[in-house]
Amino acid sequence: MRSNLFLVILLAGLILALVNPGVMAQEYDLTLYSIMTTDQDFDDWLADLEKETGLKVNVIAAPTNSDTRQQKVTTVLSSGDSSIDILEINDEMSSSFKNTGWLEPLQAKVLTDEIIDYFPEGYMEDMITSRSGDIVGVPGYSGYLAFWVDQEKLDKYGFETIDTKEDFIAFAKAASEDGNFGYGGSWERTYVFNEIATFVNLFGGDYFDWTNSANREAIQFMYDMVHKWEVTPIEQIGDKYEQMNQKFIDGKYAMIFMWGTGTEYRNAGRYGEDQIHIAMVPEFETRSIFTDSWSYVLNSASENKEAAYKFLQYVASEQGMLSAWENFDRYPARSDVAKKLPDNEITEMYNRYSEEAVVRGRPMVPQTMEFITQMGTIFQQVMQNQITIDEFLVKAQGFVEEYK
Amino acid sequence: MFVQKAKSKLWIAWILVLPVLIIRGFTVIYPIFETIRISFYDVRLLRGLNQFVGLQNYFKVFTDPKVLETIEFTLIFVISSMTLHILLGVLLALILNMKFKAKKFLRTIVLIPWAMPMVVIGMAAKWGFNNEYGLVNDFIRRFVPNFELSWLIHSDTARAAVIAMDIWKNLPFFAILILAGLQFIPTELYEAAMVDGATKVQAFFKITLPLIVKNIMVLSIPFTMWRLASFDIVYSMTSGGPGSSTELIAYRITTEVFTNLNLGYGATLAVLLFIVMVVFSTTNLYFINKK
C-alpha cells in the first residue's frame, strides 16, 4: 500500500513538472533575448513597448561576456530552439547567420517599402541582407566607432583639435608622460579587430587585401605607436572595452576609439565639453569611420511569429526608434527619425560623421568570429615581436583567402 | 519464501530505475556515439558543409599549430598544477594536522577559495593580475616599489597566472582530503618512532608518506582528469590569450564547436580528450579496487 502511494506521488510529480513550463510559457506572447537588460531604463523601454503593442514580453538577459553571448545565440538558432522568438544580434553574428536560414525574412511584414528607404542602404545590404535578397533584421540603432578625446589633456598640452595624422601623433606623444599614454586601445584578440580595421581605413587600405601597401602602413603605424613612439601600452593586448574605458576615465589615456554615445563616461562623472567628449575623427589618408548596429531578428523556429512581427514593427517604427533613443541613448537607424532629434553634441557629431567622413560597415566574412580571432592572434604576435610585420601580412592574406 | 517474494517485486525496482536509465542513456550514451560519428564528418554549419571525411579530422589535429599549442599548454598546465597540488597539498595538510589554537578556524577558512565559482575567480583574477589596478602587483610593490608587470600579456606569465589561480582555488580541497588520510595514522606509530630516536623528518618519510601515498595516488587521478577537462578558468580569465598561449584543450573544443561552428573538428578533439579521460578513469578504478 505504502509503495503504491509512493508511485502515485512520483507520477504526480512528473506530470506537474512536465505541465508547468507550458503553463508558464502561455503567460507571455513572445520571448525576447536582450542585451539591454542592464540598462537602468530598460524597464521603461519595455513598458513603452508593451503599452504600444499590447504584447506581454518575456525577457531573457543576454550574458555580458561577448563570447558567451555569441555561443548562446548560436546554440539557440542552430538547434532550432523555439524558446526564444526575438534576438538582438550584432554585425558579427548577422553576417554569419544571414545565409543560414535560421532567421525569418522581414521585408514583407516589417521592413516594407514605406519605411525601408529610411534605413542606411549600404549597411542593410552588407550586413543583414541574405544572398537571396531577404532582409533578416531590424537595426536597433546606428552607431559609430567614434573618436573620443579628453579635453583636459587637449588643454594641458595645447591642442585645439586632432584633425590630421600629424595632430594625432603630436598629441599622442605630448600626452605620453608620467605613466599615461596618448592613445588607448582595446587589443584583446577578439576586440582589436575594430582598431586594426579602423587604421587600415584611415590609411586608405583594404582589410581584405593585405598586399596593399596602405595596410602595411597601418600595421607599421600601430607597431610604432607601441615600440617607437611609446604612445600606447603593449599591456592593452589583455584589455577589452571595460578595462580600456576604466583607464580612459582614470586619465591614463588621452584619446580612444569607442562605440556608443558616452554612457560609461556619463556614469563615471567624466563626460562633458571640458572632460571626455566625442570628436571628429582625424583625417590620415582618408577620414573614415565604421558604423555598426545590433539588429532585432526573428528566430525561424519561433512559434509566436505574429506577435514577433508586431514587436518588430514597433521597434522599426518612429515611436520605437524614439523610445530607444530616450531610454538607451541609441541614435535612430532611420534617417527620418534621426532628423527629428533635438540638437546636442552627439546628434551634431553624428550628423558631421555622416556628412564629412567616409562611413563604412565593418569587413565581415561568414565565419566572422573565427576570422577575427585568427587576425587578433597574429596581431598580438606582431605587437609582441614574436613575428615580423612581413610575416603578419603574409598570414593575414592567408586568412583572408581561407575565410572570405 | 522471502527471497521468492523479493524477486517477484524486482520489477518495481526496475520501473523506478528506468527513468534514470533512459535519461542517462539519452544524455550520456547517445551524445558519445553521436560525437564519435560526427568526428568523421566535416560539419561546418556556417558554410552549410556536412560531408564524410573519414580520418581526415584526426590527421589534421596533429598538424594544426593552434591545437598543438593548446596540447602543449594543457600538458604544462596539468603537470605543473598537479605537481604543486601534491607538494603544497601535503604541506598544507601537515600544517592543518598540527596541534595549535586556531586549528579549527584555519581549517574552515582555508576552504573558502574552493567554495567560490571558478568563473567568478577568473573574472576577478583578470583584474587582480592587471598592472595598474591589480592586487597582485599592489602587494609586490610593498616590497619592490617600482615593480611593473602585466601578467596576462606575456605568454609565460599569463600561463603562470592561470596555473597559480587554479592552485589557489583547488589546493585547499586537495589538502583537506589528504588531511583525512593523515588522521587515520595511529599516533602510536609516531610515539614508537620517537622512542627509537627518529627525527620528525625521518618520521615523515618513514611513516607518514608511505601511509598516505595511496591516498595521494587515488586523489591525483580525478584531480588530473579535472585539470584535463578544465575550461572555465581560461574562459573567464584570459580567453585563451595572449595569442592562443593559454588555451586549454577543453577551451579549444568549445571555441571550435560553439563559436566557429566547426562541429566535426570540435567533435574530433572531444573524442581524443574522451580517450585520454577513459585511460585515466580506468587507472583510477584500478587503484581504488587495489586499495
Interface residues (C-beta under 8 A of the other chain):
Chain A: S3 L10 L14 N65 D67 Q70 Q71 T74 T75 S78 S96 F97 T100 E188 R189 T190 P233 I234 E235 I237 G238 Q243 Q246 K247 D250 K252 P366 Q367 M369 E370 T373 T377 Q380 Q381 Q384 Q386
Chain B: I12 L16 P19 R44 L45 L46 R47 G48 K126 N130 N131 E132 Y133 S150 L152 I153 H154 A158 Y235 S236 T238 S239 G240 G241 P242 G243 S244 T254 T255 F258 T259 N260 L261 N262
